[in-house]
Amino acid sequence: MAKDILGDAGLHFDELNKLRILDPDAAQQTTELKEECREFVDKIGQFQKIVGGLIELVDQLAKQAENEKMKAIGARNLLKSIAKQREAQQQQLHALIAEKKMQLERYRIEHEALSKVEVEQNEFIDQFILQK
């Protein structure tokens, strides 16, 4: 009966017979809820750590992919420039070949002219020797 009067007044006894303001069932539920909340917060913290690690890993992979992309672009540009250099060099060599052919033709014509002059001079020398 005393418990009922105290209960109506909002006072309760727990299992250790200590006077409490809260109902023992409500106090126990509150403690259980507090523990569940603590576990939930711990799990959220672990989840955040895992997600943070995943984000870091994805960022690293993105940086590596970007670096590889830049290397590939650089290699492609280098290949294009080498092809253009090779084409320019080929054109220079063709121009040099044409120039050398023209020079060869000039030398051939000059050789023919000098050969004629040599023949004429030899004939002149032969005639000069015969006249003496």
GIPEQUI-V84434 format. One record per helix or strand. SS is the DSSP state (H for helix, E for strand). FROM is the first residue (numbers start at 1). TO is the last residue. Records with the same first field share a line. If there is no record, write none. Layout:
BEGIN
SS: FROM-TO + FROM-TO
END
This chain:
BEGIN
H: 2-8 + 24-131
E: 12-13 + 19-20
END
